[in-house]
């Protein structure tokens, strides 16, 4: 009585291209459960992983690349 058992559940997050760093995804009442305690929400916060080629500037991705004048004109 009053004992909880671990339950495994898979939650899927479909990341949208327009989501920015800091976007929160909430799964209501999926947090830890304890006897006589209200179940909490499970919240994920989107973060960005650095990329070796691209950097972000707002909604734009920036890449710096050296090209010759001939390549730039043709």
LUMPA-42465 format. One record per atom (N, C-alpha, C, O): atom name; residue number from 1; residue in three letters; x, y, z negated. Coordinates in pm, 1 decimal, padded with zeros to 6 digits. Example, Ala and Ser with C-alpha at 12.3 -4.5 7.8 and 13.67 -1.06 7.14 Angstrom:
<rs>
[r "N",1,"ALA",[01319.0,-00569.0,-00780.0]]
[r "CA",1,"ALA",[01230.0,-00450.0,-00780.0]]
[r "C",1,"ALA",[01320.0,-00330.0,-00780.0]]
[r "O",1,"ALA",[01423.6,-00331.9,-00846.5]]
[r "N",2,"SER",[01285.0,-00225.0,-00708.0]]
[r "CA",2,"SER",[01367.0,-00106.0,-00714.0]]
[r "C",2,"SER",[01290.0,00003.0,-00787.0]]
[r "O",2,"SER",[01340.9,00113.8,-00803.9]]
</rs>
This chain:
<rs>
[r "N",1,"UNK",[00083.8,-00117.5,00000.0]]
[r "CA",1,"UNK",[00000.0,00000.0,00000.0]]
[r "C",1,"UNK",[00088.9,00124.5,00000.0]]
[r "O",1,"UNK",[00181.5,00134.5,-00080.4]]
[r "N",2,"UNK",[00060.9,00219.4,00090.0]]
[r "CA",2,"UNK",[00141.4,00339.5,00098.6]]
[r "C",2,"UNK",[00271.6,00318.8,00173.5]]
[r "O",2,"UNK",[00355.5,00408.8,00177.0]]
[r "N",3,"UNK",[00290.5,00201.1,00234.2]]
[r "CA",3,"UNK",[00414.1,00170.4,00305.8]]
[r "C",3,"UNK",[00393.3,00197.2,00454.7]]
[r "O",3,"UNK",[00288.0,00165.5,00510.0]]
[r "N",4,"UNK",[00495.7,00256.3,00520.0]]
[r "CA",4,"UNK",[00486.6,00281.0,00663.9]]
[r "C",4,"UNK",[00579.5,00186.3,00737.0]]
[r "O",4,"UNK",[00682.6,00144.9,00683.8]]
[r "N",5,"UNK",[00542.1,00152.4,00858.9]]
[r "CA",5,"UNK",[00622.5,00066.8,00943.8]]
[r "C",5,"UNK",[00668.3,00146.7,01065.0]]
[r "O",5,"UNK",[00591.7,00226.8,01118.6]]
[r "N",6,"UNK",[00793.0,00125.9,01109.0]]
[r "CA",6,"UNK",[00839.2,00198.7,01228.2]]
[r "C",6,"UNK",[00761.7,00156.6,01352.6]]
[r "O",6,"UNK",[00732.3,00038.6,01372.1]]
[r "N",7,"UNK",[00729.2,00254.9,01436.4]]
[r "CA",7,"UNK",[00658.8,00230.3,01561.4]]
[r "C",7,"UNK",[00740.6,00293.0,01672.9]]
[r "O",7,"UNK",[00783.7,00407.8,01661.9]]
[r "N",8,"UNK",[00761.8,00218.6,01779.5]]
[r "CA",8,"UNK",[00837.1,00271.1,01893.6]]
[r "C",8,"UNK",[00739.1,00314.8,02000.9]]
[r "O",8,"UNK",[00646.1,00241.7,02034.9]]
[r "N",9,"UNK",[00760.4,00434.3,02054.1]]
[r "CA",9,"UNK",[00674.0,00487.9,02158.8]]
[r "C",9,"UNK",[00760.5,00564.8,02256.3]]
[r "O",9,"UNK",[00850.4,00638.2,02215.5]]
[r "N",10,"UNK",[00734.2,00548.9,02383.8]]
[r "CA",10,"UNK",[00809.6,00621.4,02486.2]]
[r "C",10,"UNK",[00728.5,00742.8,02528.8]]
[r "O",10,"UNK",[00613.7,00730.6,02571.4]]
[r "N",11,"UNK",[00790.2,00861.1,02516.6]]
[r "CA",11,"UNK",[00727.7,00985.7,02559.6]]
[r "C",11,"UNK",[00801.4,01033.7,02684.4]]
[r "O",11,"UNK",[00924.4,01035.5,02686.4]]
[r "N",12,"UNK",[00728.7,01071.8,02786.5]]
[r "CA",12,"UNK",[00789.3,01114.4,02912.6]]
[r "C",12,"UNK",[00772.4,01265.1,02929.8]]
[r "O",12,"UNK",[00664.6,01320.1,02906.9]]
[r "N",13,"UNK",[00880.6,01330.5,02970.4]]
[r "CA",13,"UNK",[00876.2,01473.9,02999.7]]
[r "C",13,"UNK",[00910.5,01491.0,03147.2]]
[r "O",13,"UNK",[01020.3,01455.5,03190.0]]
[r "N",14,"UNK",[00817.1,01545.1,03224.9]]
[r "CA",14,"UNK",[00842.1,01576.1,03365.4]]
[r "C",14,"UNK",[00889.8,01720.6,03373.7]]
[r "O",14,"UNK",[00810.4,01813.8,03361.0]]
[r "N",15,"UNK",[01020.4,01738.7,03395.1]]
[r "CA",15,"UNK",[01079.4,01872.9,03399.9]]
[r "C",15,"UNK",[01038.5,01941.5,03530.2]]
[r "O",15,"UNK",[01055.6,01885.9,03638.6]]
[r "N",16,"UNK",[00985.1,02061.3,03518.6]]
[r "CA",16,"UNK",[00943.1,02139.9,03634.5]]
[r "C",16,"UNK",[01058.1,02232.1,03677.5]]
[r "O",16,"UNK",[01131.6,02282.1,03592.3]]
[r "N",17,"UNK",[01074.3,02255.1,03808.0]]
[r "CA",17,"UNK",[01184.5,02340.0,03855.2]]
[r "C",17,"UNK",[01181.8,02482.2,03798.9]]
[r "O",17,"UNK",[01287.2,02544.6,03786.7]]
[r "N",18,"UNK",[01065.3,02534.5,03764.5]]
[r "CA",18,"UNK",[01055.5,02673.4,03718.2]]
[r "C",18,"UNK",[01085.3,02689.3,03569.0]]
[r "O",18,"UNK",[01092.8,02802.3,03520.7]]
[r "N",19,"UNK",[01102.7,02578.6,03494.2]]
[r "CA",19,"UNK",[01127.5,02588.4,03351.2]]
[r "C",19,"UNK",[01265.7,02645.6,03325.2]]
[r "O",19,"UNK",[01363.3,02607.8,03390.1]]
[r "N",20,"UNK",[01272.8,02736.2,03230.5]]
[r "CA",20,"UNK",[01399.1,02800.1,03195.7]]
[r "C",20,"UNK",[01451.2,02746.6,03062.8]]
[r "O",20,"UNK",[01380.7,02676.8,02989.9]]
[r "N",21,"UNK",[01575.2,02780.6,03033.4]]
[r "CA",21,"UNK",[01634.7,02746.6,02905.0]]
[r "C",21,"UNK",[01546.7,02805.8,02794.7]]
[r "O",21,"UNK",[01507.8,02922.3,02801.7]]
[r "N",22,"UNK",[01515.7,02725.7,02693.6]]
[r "CA",22,"UNK",[01431.8,02773.0,02583.7]]
[r "C",22,"UNK",[01286.1,02732.4,02595.8]]
[r "O",22,"UNK",[01209.2,02752.2,02501.7]]
[r "N",23,"UNK",[01245.4,02675.1,02711.1]]
[r "CA",23,"UNK",[01107.7,02627.7,02727.0]]
[r "C",23,"UNK",[01081.7,02516.4,02625.8]]
[r "O",23,"UNK",[01164.5,02426.8,02609.0]]
[r "N",24,"UNK",[00966.5,02522.2,02558.2]]
[r "CA",24,"UNK",[00932.9,02423.0,02455.9]]
[r "C",24,"UNK",[00825.9,02327.3,02507.9]]
[r "O",24,"UNK",[00727.3,02368.9,02568.9]]
[r "N",25,"UNK",[00847.5,02198.9,02482.6]]
[r "CA",25,"UNK",[00750.7,02094.9,02515.2]]
[r "C",25,"UNK",[00707.8,02033.3,02383.0]]
[r "O",25,"UNK",[00791.7,01985.5,02306.8]]
[r "N",26,"UNK",[00578.2,02034.0,02355.3]]
[r "CA",26,"UNK",[00527.0,01986.3,02226.5]]
[r "C",26,"UNK",[00440.2,01862.8,02245.7]]
[r "O",26,"UNK",[00352.7,01859.3,02332.2]]
[r "N",27,"UNK",[00465.8,01762.1,02163.7]]
[r "CA",27,"UNK",[00381.9,01643.7,02155.5]]
[r "C",27,"UNK",[00310.5,01651.3,02020.3]]
[r "O",27,"UNK",[00370.4,01621.5,01917.0]]
[r "N",28,"UNK",[00182.8,01691.2,02020.4]]
[r "CA",28,"UNK",[00110.1,01707.9,01894.3]]
[r "C",28,"UNK",[00099.9,01576.6,01815.7]]
[r "O",28,"UNK",[00070.8,01470.6,01871.1]]
[r "N",29,"UNK",[00124.7,01587.5,01686.9]]
[r "CA",29,"UNK",[00111.2,01476.0,01590.8]]
[r "C",29,"UNK",[00191.6,01352.8,01628.5]]
[r "O",29,"UNK",[00147.9,01240.4,01603.9]]
[r "N",30,"UNK",[00310.2,01372.8,01688.8]]
[r "CA",30,"UNK",[00398.2,01261.2,01723.0]]
[r "C",30,"UNK",[00522.8,01259.5,01635.6]]
[r "O",30,"UNK",[00611.8,01177.1,01656.8]]
[r "N",31,"UNK",[00530.4,01349.7,01537.4]]
[r "CA",31,"UNK",[00646.6,01355.3,01448.5]]
[r "C",31,"UNK",[00641.9,01246.8,01343.2]]
[r "O",31,"UNK",[00558.4,01156.6,01349.6]]
[r "N",32,"UNK",[00731.3,01255.5,01246.4]]
[r "CA",32,"UNK",[00738.1,01155.0,01139.5]]
[r "C",32,"UNK",[00607.7,01148.1,01061.3]]
[r "O",32,"UNK",[00543.6,01249.5,01033.5]]
[r "N",33,"UNK",[00570.9,01026.4,01027.0]]
[r "CA",33,"UNK",[00451.2,01003.3,00944.9]]
[r "C",33,"UNK",[00494.8,00951.9,00809.3]]
[r "O",33,"UNK",[00583.2,00866.9,00798.9]]
[r "N",34,"UNK",[00431.6,01004.4,00705.7]]
[r "CA",34,"UNK",[00456.5,00959.4,00569.3]]
[r "C",34,"UNK",[00322.8,00952.7,00497.1]]
[r "O",34,"UNK",[00229.8,01025.9,00531.0]]
[r "N",35,"UNK",[00313.1,00866.1,00398.7]]
[r "CA",35,"UNK",[00187.2,00859.3,00323.2]]
[r "C",35,"UNK",[00154.6,00993.7,00256.9]]
[r "O",35,"UNK",[00242.9,01058.7,00200.8]]
[r "N",36,"UNK",[00030.1,01033.8,00263.5]]
[r "CA",36,"UNK",[-00019.6,01157.7,00200.9]]
[r "C",36,"UNK",[00043.3,01284.8,00257.4]]
[r "O",36,"UNK",[00042.6,01388.7,00191.3]]
[r "N",37,"UNK",[00097.9,01277.8,00379.5]]
[r "CA",37,"UNK",[00158.0,01394.5,00444.7]]
[r "C",37,"UNK",[00098.3,01406.3,00584.4]]
[r "O",37,"UNK",[00081.9,01306.0,00653.9]]
[r "N",38,"UNK",[00066.0,01528.1,00625.2]]
[r "CA",38,"UNK",[00010.4,01551.4,00758.4]]
[r "C",38,"UNK",[00120.4,01526.5,00862.1]]
[r "O",38,"UNK",[00233.2,01573.3,00846.7]]
[r "N",39,"UNK",[00085.9,01452.0,00968.1]]
[r "CA",39,"UNK",[00182.0,01422.5,01074.7]]
[r "C",39,"UNK",[00219.1,01551.2,01147.1]]
[r "O",39,"UNK",[00132.2,01632.2,01179.4]]
[r "N",40,"UNK",[00347.4,01569.5,01172.3]]
[r "CA",40,"UNK",[00395.3,01692.0,01237.0]]
[r "C",40,"UNK",[00401.3,01675.3,01388.6]]
[r "O",40,"UNK",[00391.3,01564.6,01441.4]]
[r "N",41,"UNK",[00418.1,01788.8,01456.9]]
[r "CA",41,"UNK",[00435.7,01787.7,01601.7]]
[r "C",41,"UNK",[00582.3,01759.2,01633.2]]
[r "O",41,"UNK",[00671.3,01793.6,01555.4]]
[r "N",42,"UNK",[00606.5,01696.1,01748.2]]
[r "CA",42,"UNK",[00741.3,01670.7,01796.8]]
[r "C",42,"UNK",[00767.8,01773.0,01906.8]]
[r "O",42,"UNK",[00693.3,01778.4,02004.6]]
[r "N",43,"UNK",[00873.0,01854.6,01892.4]]
[r "CA",43,"UNK",[00899.8,01964.1,01985.3]]
[r "C",43,"UNK",[01038.0,01945.2,02047.9]]
[r "O",43,"UNK",[01136.8,01925.3,01977.3]]
[r "N",44,"UNK",[01044.0,01951.6,02182.3]]
[r "CA",44,"UNK",[01170.0,01949.2,02256.5]]
[r "C",44,"UNK",[01191.3,02088.0,02315.6]]
[r "O",44,"UNK",[01096.6,02152.8,02360.1]]
[r "N",45,"UNK",[01317.3,02133.3,02315.7]]
[r "CA",45,"UNK",[01351.0,02263.7,02373.1]]
[r "C",45,"UNK",[01450.1,02241.6,02487.7]]
[r "O",45,"UNK",[01554.8,02179.6,02469.5]]
[r "N",46,"UNK",[01415.5,02293.4,02606.1]]
[r "CA",46,"UNK",[01497.9,02275.6,02725.9]]
[r "C",46,"UNK",[01627.1,02355.8,02712.2]]
[r "O",46,"UNK",[01625.9,02471.3,02669.8]]
[r "N",47,"UNK",[01737.9,02292.6,02748.7]]
[r "CA",47,"UNK",[01868.6,02358.5,02750.6]]
[r "C",47,"UNK",[01930.7,02334.4,02887.7]]
[r "O",47,"UNK",[01889.3,02243.3,02959.4]]
[r "N",48,"UNK",[02028.8,02414.4,02924.3]]
[r "CA",48,"UNK",[02096.2,02398.1,03052.7]]
[r "C",48,"UNK",[02231.2,02332.2,03032.5]]
[r "O",48,"UNK",[02301.3,02358.8,02934.8]]
[r "N",49,"UNK",[02265.8,02247.3,03124.7]]
[r "CA",49,"UNK",[02394.6,02181.7,03124.0]]
[r "C",49,"UNK",[02484.1,02257.3,03223.2]]
[r "O",49,"UNK",[02441.7,02282.5,03335.9]]
[r "N",50,"UNK",[02605.4,02293.7,03184.3]]
[r "CA",50,"UNK",[02693.3,02364.1,03279.2]]
[r "C",50,"UNK",[02719.7,02278.9,03403.8]]
[r "O",50,"UNK",[02729.9,02156.5,03395.4]]
[r "N",51,"UNK",[02730.4,02344.6,03518.4]]
[r "CA",51,"UNK",[02756.2,02276.2,03644.7]]
[r "C",51,"UNK",[02891.4,02322.1,03697.8]]
[r "O",51,"UNK",[02928.6,02438.2,03681.2]]
[r "N",52,"UNK",[02963.9,02232.9,03760.6]]
[r "CA",52,"UNK",[03099.2,02265.9,03808.3]]
[r "C",52,"UNK",[03098.1,02360.6,03928.0]]
[r "O",52,"UNK",[03197.7,02428.9,03951.9]]
[r "N",53,"UNK",[02988.5,02366.9,04003.9]]
[r "CA",53,"UNK",[02983.8,02449.6,04124.2]]
[r "C",53,"UNK",[02890.2,02568.7,04109.8]]
[r "O",53,"UNK",[02925.7,02679.4,04150.3]]
[r "N",54,"UNK",[02772.3,02548.9,04053.4]]
[r "CA",54,"UNK",[02669.2,02652.4,04049.3]]
[r "C",54,"UNK",[02660.3,02717.8,03912.1]]
[r "O",54,"UNK",[02683.8,02654.2,03809.3]]
[r "N",55,"UNK",[02625.4,02847.5,03912.8]]
[r "CA",55,"UNK",[02589.8,02919.0,03790.5]]
[r "C",55,"UNK",[02450.7,02978.5,03813.6]]
[r "O",55,"UNK",[02409.5,02998.3,03927.9]]
[r "N",56,"UNK",[02379.4,03006.7,03705.9]]
[r "CA",56,"UNK",[02244.0,03059.3,03717.2]]
[r "C",56,"UNK",[02244.6,03209.7,03689.5]]
[r "O",56,"UNK",[02311.9,03257.9,03598.3]]
[r "N",57,"UNK",[02167.6,03282.3,03771.2]]
[r "CA",57,"UNK",[02144.2,03424.4,03750.9]]
[r "C",57,"UNK",[01993.1,03444.6,03761.9]]
[r "O",57,"UNK",[01941.0,03466.7,03871.2]]
[r "N",58,"UNK",[01922.9,03437.1,03648.5]]
[r "CA",58,"UNK",[01776.5,03443.6,03650.6]]
[r "C",58,"UNK",[01721.9,03319.4,03717.9]]
[r "O",58,"UNK",[01747.1,03207.8,03672.3]]
[r "N",59,"UNK",[01646.6,03337.5,03827.3]]
[r "CA",59,"UNK",[01592.8,03224.0,03902.2]]
[r "C",59,"UNK",[01685.2,03177.8,04014.0]]
[r "O",59,"UNK",[01656.0,03079.8,04082.5]]
[r "N",60,"UNK",[01797.0,03248.3,04032.6]]
[r "CA",60,"UNK",[01888.3,03218.3,04142.9]]
[r "C",60,"UNK",[02005.4,03131.5,04097.4]]
[r "O",60,"UNK",[02052.8,03141.8,03984.3]]
[r "N",61,"UNK",[02050.3,03046.0,04188.8]]
[r "CA",61,"UNK",[02173.4,02970.2,04167.6]]
[r "C",61,"UNK",[02281.7,03035.1,04251.5]]
[r "O",61,"UNK",[02261.5,03062.2,04369.9]]
[r "N",62,"UNK",[02397.1,03060.1,04190.2]]
[r "CA",62,"UNK",[02507.0,03129.2,04255.5]]
[r "C",62,"UNK",[02623.4,03033.5,04273.4]]
[r "O",62,"UNK",[02656.6,02957.2,04182.7]]
[r "N",63,"UNK",[02685.9,03037.9,04392.0]]
[r "CA",63,"UNK",[02808.3,02962.9,04416.7]]
[r "C",63,"UNK",[02906.2,03059.2,04484.0]]
[r "O",63,"UNK",[02870.3,03130.3,04577.9]]
[r "N",64,"UNK",[03029.1,03060.6,04435.2]]
[r "CA",64,"UNK",[03133.9,03144.5,04495.5]]
[r "C",64,"UNK",[03221.3,03054.7,04580.1]]
[r "O",64,"UNK",[03273.2,02954.0,04531.8]]
[r "N",65,"UNK",[03238.0,03091.4,04708.2]]
[r "CA",65,"UNK",[03316.6,03010.5,04798.4]]
[r "C",65,"UNK",[03393.1,03102.1,04891.9]]
[r "O",65,"UNK",[03338.0,03198.5,04945.2]]
[r "N",66,"UNK",[03520.7,03071.3,04911.5]]
[r "CA",66,"UNK",[03603.3,03149.7,05002.6]]
[r "C",66,"UNK",[03586.7,03096.6,05143.4]]
[r "O",66,"UNK",[03600.0,02976.9,05168.5]]
[r "N",67,"UNK",[03557.0,03189.1,05236.3]]
[r "CA",67,"UNK",[03548.3,03153.7,05378.5]]
[r "C",67,"UNK",[03626.5,03256.5,05458.2]]
[r "O",67,"UNK",[03645.8,03369.8,05414.1]]
[r "N",68,"UNK",[03670.7,03216.1,05574.3]]
[r "CA",68,"UNK",[03748.1,03308.2,05659.4]]
[r "C",68,"UNK",[03653.7,03408.7,05724.3]]
[r "O",68,"UNK",[03532.0,03389.8,05725.7]]
[r "N",69,"UNK",[03711.3,03515.4,05777.8]]
[r "CA",69,"UNK",[03632.0,03616.4,05846.8]]
[r "C",69,"UNK",[03563.0,03555.0,05967.9]]
[r "O",69,"UNK",[03448.3,03588.5,05997.8]]
[r "N",70,"UNK",[03631.0,03466.5,06036.8]]
[r "CA",70,"UNK",[03572.5,03399.2,06153.7]]
[r "C",70,"UNK",[03449.7,03316.4,06112.1]]
[r "O",70,"UNK",[03346.3,03320.8,06178.8]]
[r "N",71,"UNK",[03461.4,03242.6,06004.0]]
[r "CA",71,"UNK",[03347.2,03163.1,05954.9]]
[r "C",71,"UNK",[03230.7,03252.1,05915.2]]
[r "O",71,"UNK",[03114.8,03217.2,05937.6]]
[r "N",72,"UNK",[03261.4,03367.2,05856.3]]
[r "CA",72,"UNK",[03156.2,03458.4,05812.5]]
[r "C",72,"UNK",[03083.3,03521.4,05931.2]]
[r "O",72,"UNK",[02964.3,03551.5,05922.0]]
[r "N",73,"UNK",[03153.2,03541.1,06040.9]]
[r "CA",73,"UNK",[03093.4,03607.9,06156.3]]
[r "C",73,"UNK",[03026.6,03510.3,06253.8]]
[r "O",73,"UNK",[02953.5,03552.3,06343.5]]
[r "N",74,"UNK",[03051.4,03382.0,06236.3]]
[r "CA",74,"UNK",[02992.6,03287.3,06333.0]]
[r "C",74,"UNK",[02890.5,03196.6,06270.9]]
[r "O",74,"UNK",[02833.0,03112.2,06339.7]]
</rs>
